[in-house]
């Protein structure tokens, strides 16, 4: 363990100067989407951190270069390194680039590794779970505590072993003037800091154990490292998530607070984080993936590529395929709409996008470093979170859509006092916990993803949905044909696709699903009665938690409407098309339409919907993320927008834009009316949709599409891959 013992111990006292960003800091503030192209170049990308002026923040050039002079002057004035402090820190996307930017200004040099920094201190009343994990992975010290007494320019002493923060004492250790107290989320946090990060600690700890055995000693390293303990478990029942993670660890279940390393069955990577994941894989000397399936997409940059993106499009596919991964192609569409079709029920995975939220199984999204680790080693470190149960009951009322059920979750949590929109003293019962949904067992898997996808906006660590067997069987039968079609179309790595098909067919031969135990314990339970949900619920500007009933915002003038993102499927575009078909002239708003995949685009075109979109004056975009991330096309500055996208953070879709989040159906009506309609007007439009729902909300079942069936028929799964799939399935039992 000399690699570890030679490193300095975490000191008893750390002195820093507070750099406080009040309110909520999301990862788009730290790593703006418009600058995504520069993420692998850490010093260049860091220039854009906090480039938009806000209270207490003074960028050098508004919207271009962040507060470099302000930070430098502050550090020079006190002589101490800066610590990033905020009320709510790191919400939103899973961008390790956000952590990289913070540490570039507030971290410590890594010997012999140019431009990357480690260490540093990040303090928040709430720190979003993915951001917390990327801080851990980078060797930083993330601390959650009351920050009300901390302000920019204040020199503080942090006592990491005692959990106390005081005003700087100029050398004494009397701990007077206590400003705040804290507890470490994990007993190994200080080991991670000393090791230079969680991943070096895990790898090094494992190598140390193997070295001891090779030298004739016992394998235990508890005399050197703090070892995660197993919490006392008094319950005999497990939640669905606890069972899924347990299965991935070879046990019946895991309990909250238990450290584990579940097997990663499916790993996803997208193009604005993929180049960083590639760099991390190189640093891990990864020549082949150990995770069963790793998939790379190009959905964030394909429509409007910069020169650096074109290079990525040409080079990253081979990098992924030569390591046994599956690479999509520019123009194919959104990562999640493809990755979901490669999933196995009741398995665990991760992805370098915060919306990697499996509709079957469970995913714990992560930053690029942890995604690379999961892909390379086939496991992922996890401190098992607690679970919050959201239970639906009753029947959906006329005009109510699944998007309204999505927004009903934060709406009801606010009513119960479990969630606040105010950032100071922020309450969020979902933050860092698993959102487990029951009461909607008949949903199709495409619909289920609309529910699980939005758990990202709740800052949940993951999400499960209890579905019946029938929709999953239907989904996998379709997906087997799609994956065979991919092989026929030359997608690779073909062996990985064959192996996944074989595992799907194994499950279909004996389709058994896990269920939560009746005596499972949840941190909190929220019941939502569908009988009482009579009108749509929108997220209002500019916070996905902030919610309002349609009647409360009716009449608001709308400039632009966006129908697209991973929150949509083909049914939404049919519904929008049927509504737009009712008008004879172009709509009075600027309307954007972007289907999630090229298969959706082709089917909608065949059914005549693109003709309808064109007649309505819509701007149809290449399948992909389009406006959602804000790094490609953007809405007009200071416009008022209704969007079906995932988030409405300030400046995300457009500079100074006011963004409402709503269903595709309501968005289409807003496009037609030029304003947010009254409930009466909305229901009048929706009557035509409800009456044709069976035709409208049909999904892409590839086993019923002749061209796909024909291509799939020519593909045979090798005996070698069938055997490999069988061994994997046996290993997970």
N, C-alpha and C positions, 0 to 999 in steps of 0.2 A: 504493500500500500504506500510505498514511498512517493508515488506520483501524487498522492493526496496529502501525505504528512509533510511533504516539503513545501506545500502551499501555506501561506499565513492563515492562522485561525481568524475567524470573525472576531473583531475586537469587542471589548466590553462596552465601548462607547464609540458612536459614530456621529461626527459633527457635520451638519449640512446647513445650507441656506434654502429656505422655502421659496419655491417658484410656484405660486398658486394660480390655477386656472379655475375660476369659479363656475358653478353649474356643471353641465355634463360635457365631458370630452369624449367624442366618439373617435373611432380609428380613422375616419375621414378627415378629422381635424389634424391628426398627426401624420397621416399618409394620404393626402388628397387623391381622389380617383383620377382627376385630370393629369396628375403627375405619375400615374401608375407605371408608365413606360420606363421611368428611371429607378424603379425600386431596387434592382440588383446593385446599382451604384449608390451605396449608402451615403457618402458625403454629399453627392449631388441631390439626391432625393430629400435628405434632411433639411435642405434649404427651404422646402415648402411647408415644413411643420408649422402649424398655427399661422398660416399666411393670411387668414381672414381676421380682421380686427374684431375684438370683443373686449368686454370689461377687463381692464388690467393688462391687456396684451397689446404690444406696440410693434406690428410688423414693419420691416424696413420698407417694403413696397407692397401695398395692399393687394392681396390676391396673387402675389407672385413669390415674395421672399418673406419668411417669418421673422420673429423678433430676435434676430441674432445679436444685435447690438445691446438690446435690453438684457438678455441673458449674460452676455460677456461682461457688461458693466456691473451687473449684480454680483457676479462671481468675483470680479476684481475688487469690489468694495468690501467684501467680507473675507475673502481669502479662502472660503470653503466651497467645496463642490455643491452644485445645486441638486435639490430633490424635487421631483415632479409631484405636485400635490393638487388634488381636486375633490369636488364633492362626489361626482360619479366619473369614473375613469375607464376608458377602453371599450365602451359599448360598440356594437356594430360588427363590421366585417372582421374576419380572422386574418388580419394582416400582420405578419411578423415585422413587416416594414415599419409599422407604427412603433413597435418596440425598438427597432433599430434606430429610428430617428430620435426617440427620447434618449436612448443610451449614447448616441453619437455626441450629444451635448452634455450629458450628465453621468455617463459611465466612465469606465477606466480602459486604458489601452490593453489590448490582448497581445502579448509578446509574439513577434514574428508573424502576426496576421494583420496586414494593413487594412485600415478603414473599418474594421469591425471592433466594437467595444462590448465590454461585459460589465458586470457589477452595477453600481448605481442604486438609488433608492426611489421607489414610487409609492406614494401614500394616497389613499382614497377612502372616503366614507364607504363607498362601494367600488370594487374593482371587478369589471366584467370577467367571467370565468376564463374565456379564451385568452384575453389579454393577460390575466394573472398567470396563466400557464406559460405563455410566451416569455413573460418576465422571468419566471422560474427557469425556463429552458436557457435563458441568456445569462444566468448567474446573477440577476438583479435581486434586490430585496423588496418584494411587494408587501405592503402592510395595510390592513384595513383598520381604521380607527375614526374617532370623532375628530374632524378637522376644523371645527368652528373657531378654535383659538389660534389657528395657524394662518399666517398671512405672508404675502410676498415680501422678501427682504429679512424675515425673522431668522436669526441663527438659532438652531435647535440642536440638542443632544439626544440621540436615540440610543437607548440601552437595549440592544437586541436580545440579550439573554434574559432580561428582566421584564420586558414588555412595557417600558415606560419612555415617555418623551417629555423633556423639560426644555426650558429656555437655556441657551448656552451659558455654562457656568464659569467660563474662563479658567478652566483647569481643575476646579474642585469636583468632588463626586458626592455632594450632599443631597442631590436629587430634590432640591427645592424648586418651587414654581413648576409643578407638574402640569403639562398642557394636555396630555392625553395618555391613554393606556391601550395596549393591544395584546392579542394572542396570535401565535403563529397558526396558520391553517393546517400545517403538517409538521410533525416533529422532525422531519428531515430537511426543513427549509434552510437552516444554517449550514448543513452539510452541502446542500446544493450551491449555496453562495460560495463556500470555500472551494468546491470542486470546479467552479466556473460555469455551473449550470446543471439542470436536472439530468439531461442526456449524458454528459460526461460522467456524472455520478453513477447513473445506472450501469453504463458500460464498464466504468472503472471498478465499481463494486463487484460486478460479475466476474471480471477478469481477475480481480484480487482473490476472490473465492476459489476460482479454478487454479490459480497459482499456488495457493496454500495446499490444495489437495495434491497437486503435482509434487510438492515438496514434502509430502507425507504428513501434513497437518490436517486438522479438521476444516470443514468448509465454512464454518461460521466466521463472520467478520464483525460480529456484534461488539468485539473489544475495541474496534476502531471507529465504526460508523454507528450512527443512530439508525436503528432498524424500525420501519413502520410496524406498529403493533396492530393487533386485531381487536376492535372494540368489543365490549361485552354485548352479546346479542341475547335479548330476552324474548324476542318474537320467534315463533315457529313458522310464520308465513312470510312469503316473499312477494314483492310486487313483480309485475311483468318485466320491468327493466332489470331488477335484481336477479331474476331467473335467466334472462338473456346473457347478462354479463357473467353470471355464474357458469352457464354452459360454456362460454368462451374461455373460462378459466378451469374447466374440468370439474366443477363442483355444482351442487344443487342451486346455490344462490350466494350472493354477497350482501353484506349489510352496509348501511351508510357509515362512512368514515373508514371503511376497510380499504387498505391499499391492495391493488391487484394489477395484473398485467394481462388483460384479455387478448385473445388471438384476434387479429384484424383480418376479417374475411374479405372486405371490400374497402379500397382506398381511392379517393378521388382527388384530382388536382386540376386547377384551371389556369388560364394563360397569364393572368396578372400576378399570380403567386408562383406559377410553375417554374419560371427561371430561377427564383430563389430556392425552390424545392430542389431543382437540379443542382444548384451550388451546394446545398446541404447534403444531398446524396453523394456528391463527389467528396465532400469532407468526411463522410462515413465510409469512403472507399467501397461503395455499393456497386457491384457488377451484375447483380441479379436480385430481383425482388423476392422476399420471403412471404409477403402477404399474397394470398391466393389470387387476387385480382387488383391491379392498380390501373386506373384509367385517367388519361389526360384529355382535356377539352380545350377549345379555342373560341369560347363563346363571348368573351369580354372585349376582344380586339379585332375580330374578323371583319366587322362591318366598315370600320374606319381605321385601318392599320397605319401606324407610323413606321418609318423605315426599320426601327429596332424591333417592332412587332413582326414585320415580314421575315426578319432573320430568325426570330423565335419560331414562326410557323414552319420554316424550312429545316430547322435543326432539332427542335425539341421532340418531334415525333420519333425520329430514329433513336434518340437518347432513351426514350421510354420503351420502345419496342425491343431494343437490343437487351434490355434488362427483364424482358418478359411481360412488359405492360401492354395495355391496349391504348392506342392513340386514335382519337377522333380527327376530323379534318376541319379546317376553317369553313364556316358556312353550315356545318352540321346542326348547330344549335346549342342549347343550354346544357351545361354539365349535368344538372340534376335530372333533367328529363331523360337523359341517356343512362346515367349511373343507376337510377332507380330501377331500370329494366334489367339490370345485371345483378340485382340483389337476391340473396337467399333468406327465407323467413327465419326469424329468431336468431339472427347472427349479428355481430358487432363490427362496426367500421368507423372510418374517420374521413375527413377531407379538408383540403386547404381552401375552404369557402365556408363561411358561417352558416350558409343555408344547406349544407350537407346534412339533411335531417330525414332519415329513412322513413318511408311509410310502412315498411315491413322490416322488422329488426330494429336496431338502435344505432345511432351514430353519435360520436363525440367529436365535433369539428375542432380543428386545431390550426395553429400557425404552421408555416412551411417547415420549420425545424422538426416539429413533432410528427408532421405528416411524412417527412422523409424517413424519420426513425421508424414509424409504423410500417411504411412500405418496405424498408430495408430489412427489418428484423422480424416483421410479422406479428409484433406485439405493441402494446401502447400502455404506458404507465397511467394509472387512474386511481385517484382517491374517490371511492364510490360516493356519489352525492346522495342527498335525501331526495324524496319524491313528493311532488304535489299532484294530487288527483283532481282532474276536472271531469265531472260526471254530468253528461247530458241526459235529460229525460223529456218525455212528451213528444209531440209531433211538430214538424216544421210547418209554419204558417204560410199562406199565400204571399208570394213576392219575396220571401226570405231566401237568401242564398248562403252557400257555405262560407263565403267571405264575411258575411254578417256573423256567423258563428265564430269565425276567427277573432273578430273584433269584440265579440261578446265576452271573451275570456278576460282581457284587461278591463273592459267596462264593468263586469261583475266584481272583479278583484278590487277595483277602485271603490265600488259601492260597499264592499265588506271591510274597507280600511286596510287591505293587504297590499295595495299598490298606490303610490302617489306619483303625480306628474312633476311636482315641485322637486328640484334636484337637491336642495339643501335638506339634509336629514332624510334623504330618499328612502322610501320603503318599496321593496320589490320582493314579494314572496317567491317569485320564480327564479330570481337571480342565483345562478350556480347550482340550481336544483334540476331534477328531471321532471318534465311535464308529462304526466301519464293521462291519456284520454280514454274514457269509457263511454258507452251509451250510443255509439254510432257504428255498430258492427256491420251494417249493410253497405257502407261506403265502398265505392270502387277504389282501387289503390291510387289512381290518379287524383281522386277527390281527397283521399286520406293524406296525400302529400300536401295539399293546400293547408290542412290543419297542422301537420307536423312542421312544415316549412316555417310557419309564423312563430314557432317556439324560439327562433333566433331573435325576434324582436322583443321577446320577453326576457332575453339574456339567460335563457335556460341552458343547462349543460347538455341536454339531450331531450328526446321525446319518444314516447311509444304510443301506439294506437291499437286498441284491442279490436281486431277485425274478425269476421267469420271466415271460415275456410273457403267458401265459394268464390268470393272476389279475388282471393290470392291464387287459387287454382286457375281461374280465368286469366289472371295477369301473367302467371308463369307460362301457361300454354302459349300465350301470345309472344312472350319474351324469348322462348326457345326458338321460335321461328325467326324473330328479329336477329338474334345472335347468329343463327345459321346464315341468314341473309348477309350479315356483316362479313362472315368468312368468305362467302361467295363473291362479295364485292371487293375483296382484297384487304380488308382491315386486319390489323395484326396487333399483338401477337396471336396467331391462329390457335396455337396450342393452349393458351390461356382461355380463349373463348370456348374451345372445345371442352376444356375441363369444367368451365362454369356451366355449360349446357348439360354436361353429364351429371353435375351435382343438382341442377334443377330437375332433371328427369328422375333422379333418385328420390327427391322429395315428393314429386308428383306421384310416384309409385306408392308412396306411403305418407300422405299429407297429414301430418300431426302438428298442431300449433300449441305453444305454451299459453297459459292463462295465469293471471294473478291469483294468488291464494285469497280466499275469503277473509282470512284474518291478517292479511298484509297491513302494515302500518304506514301511514303517510304523514308528512309534516303538516299538511293542511289539505282539506277537501273543499272544493268549490262546486256547488251544484248549479246547473243552468237549466231552467225550465223552458223548453222550446215553445210551449203554449203561450208563454208570456212575451215572446219576442215578436212583436207585431210590425215593426218597421226596421229598415236597415240601420246599421251602426257604422259610422265612418271614423277613421283616424283623422284628426284635424291638425292643421299646421302648428308647429313642425315637429311632431313627436309621435311615434307609432303607438305609444301608450295612451296619449290624450284621445279621448273618445267622445262622440256626440251622436245623438239620434238624428235621423234625417230631418225631422221636424224642427230641430234646433238650428240647423244651418241652411234650410231651404231658402232659395232666393239669391244665394251668393253667386255673383257673376264669375263665369269660368272662361279663361282664355285658351287653355290647351288641355287635351285629354290624351292619356297614354294607356293603350290596352296591350299588355305584354308582360314579360318577366316569368320567372319560374313559378309564380303564383297562378299562372294560367295554364289551361289545357285546351284541346280542340273544341270542347263544348262551349267554352266561353266565347270563342270567336264565332261559332255558329249563332249563339244568342245575340251577340253584338250585331252580326250581319242581318239577322231577322228584324232587329229593331231599326237598323239603318235603312233597310229596304223600304220602310214605311214613309221615308221622306223622298221627295222628288228632286231636290236641289242639294248642292254641297252644304255641309253643316257649317254653322257660323263660327265654330271653333277650329283650332288647328288640331287635327286628329292624327295620332301616331298609332300604327298597328304593327306588331312584331310577334309572330308565333314562336313558340319555344323550340321547335325542331323543323328540319327540312321536310320530314314526313308529314307533319301537320300542315305545312305550307302547301305541299303537293296535293294533299287530300282536300283542303279548303279550296284550292284552285280548281280541282276537278269538279267540286260541287257548286262552283259558280260564285263563291263568296268573295273572291278577289275582284270580281266585276262589281259587286255591291260596294266594296270598300273604295274602289276607284271612283264610282259614281258619287259617293259621299264626299269625295275630295280628300280621302285619307292618304297619309304618307306611309306607305308600306315599307318596312325595314327588313333587312336580312334576318333570318331566324337567329336568335341569340338574345343577349341581355339588353341590347339597345339602350334606352334612356335610364334603365334601372340603376346602374352603378354611377352614371354621370361622367364616365371617362371617354365617351364617344360623342354622339350628338347630344344636345342639351336644349331644354326649353328656354324661352326668352327670359331675360333677367326681370325679376320682380313680377313675373306673371303668376296668375292663380290657376292651379292645375288640379285635375282629378286624375288619379293614377291607380292602376292595378298592381303597381310594383311593390317591393317588399318594405321599403323604408321611406320616410319623408324627413330625414334629418335636414337641418338648415344647409342650404347651398348644394345639396346632393344632386337634384335633378336640374337645377339651374341657379345661377347666382341670385340670391335674395328671393327665390320663388316661394310661394305659399302653396303647399301641396297637401291635398286631401287624399287619403287612401280609401278605396272602395271597390266593390265588385265590378266585373266587366259589364254586367248588365246596367248597373247604375252609371258607370262611366260612359257607356254608349248613349244613355238618355241625356246625360249632361252635355255630351257633344252635340246632340240634336237640339236641345233647348237653349244652350248657351248659358245655362245657370244650373245650380243644384235644384232639382224639382221639389215640389211639395209631395207629401206622402200620397195624396190622391192622384196626382199626375203620374207618379212613379208606378203605382198599382195599376193604373189604366194601361200603361205600356206593358207591364209585366203580365197582364192577363193573356196577351198573345203568346208570351214565352211559356207560361205555365201550361197552356193548352196543347203545346207541341213539345213538351219536355222530353218525351221518349225519343223523338227524332233529334232534338237539339243536343242532348247530353249523351251522345254516343261517343265511345272512346276508340282509339286505334287498336283494334285487335288484329295483329298481323297474321294470325292463323286463319283469318277470314278474308285477307287481301290476296287475290290471285298472284300478283307479281312476286310478292314476298314468299308465298307458299311454293311457287315454282322454283325460285332460287334456293330455298331451304331444302327442297327435296333432293337436290344434287349434292348436299353436304353430308358426309358420314363422320361420325365421331370415332376416332381411333381407339383400339382396345387399350393402348397405353394410357390415354387420357381418362378413359372410363375407370381403369384400375387406380390411377392417381386420385380421381375424384372419390372413389370408394374408400381409399385409405384416409383421405381428409375427413370424410363424413364419419368414419369410425373413430378417428382421433378426437372428434368433437363430442362424442357421446359419453 
